[in-house]
Amino acid sequence: MLIARTIQECVSFRYKINKRVGLVPTMGALHKGHIALIKQSLKICDITIVSIFLNPKQFGASEDLDSYPIDDLRDLKILNKLNIDCVFMPLKSEIYESDHSIDIVENKLSKLLEGDSRPNFFSGVITIVSKLFNICNPSDVFFGEKDAQQLIIIKKLIKDLNYNLICHAIPTVRSENGLALSSRNEYFNESQKEIASNIYKSLCLIKAKIDGGEYNVNVLKKIFSKSIDNIPELQIDYFSIADIHTLEEVSKTISSTVLISTAILLDGVRLIDNIEYVI
Ligand code: AMP
């Protein structure tokens, strides 16, 4: 496994290869969710590149950039065992040189849901993702459904900026109690993880209600609020039932496939989760 620490090392590695190259972008602190993406790349592609870059541009001033879990040695051991071909671990100073002045902005989808709570987040994400696409020149890229809005915006980035690559969506990997795996779960002890599992349980409750014929979004929103409010440690940032393509809120009743998504605070840590309801 090549550990490429500079852009030049990664580019030189890439340009010697005339095969199907998969790229899995991550911010490190790898867990089984990341590993599911990597395994899919290993299965489909001839060569797999995993990037590890804690991207400062996607963190707001009051967010957890400084405390975000980092464990490069552990990550490298995991990647080595998986037998990937190259890990790209660039320095911040090389990715964002002091005169960096061009960021990419999406003007519609990124204003909603997560974008409403985190105004510069998606610009930070698609700027780094574009740079990684340009450096690694992959034929295939792998992203998780855990970050559903991110995935939708990255698909739009690929379409609108004519990136010639295939984007693969990988289902959310969860722990046994339903909690979506996330690097941020490292902030929690076991009892906090148990509390956090109520986020997915509440999403499943909404799914069960729709299955039972309840299509009224106001009723569903009240059911979700009540379910979360039962657990004093959890606070809702937002809960949304939105059209899967436009991400516009459904105003009255569900009549086509929706993204049901939420952001919840637990002891100052912001957790997101979602389910898709197909109609
Ligand atoms: P991150 O390191 O959090 O930026 O995540 C890197 C990639 O892993 C993104 O495409 C995420 O959507 C994906 N990912 C994170 N957690 C999970 C999970 N629990 N299941 C599947 N994919 C995930």
Residues whose N, C-alpha, C, O or C-beta is under 5 A from the ligand:
A	BS01	AMP	P25 T26 M27 G28 G33 H34 F142 F143 G144 E145 K146 D147 I170 P171 T172 V173 A180 L181 S182
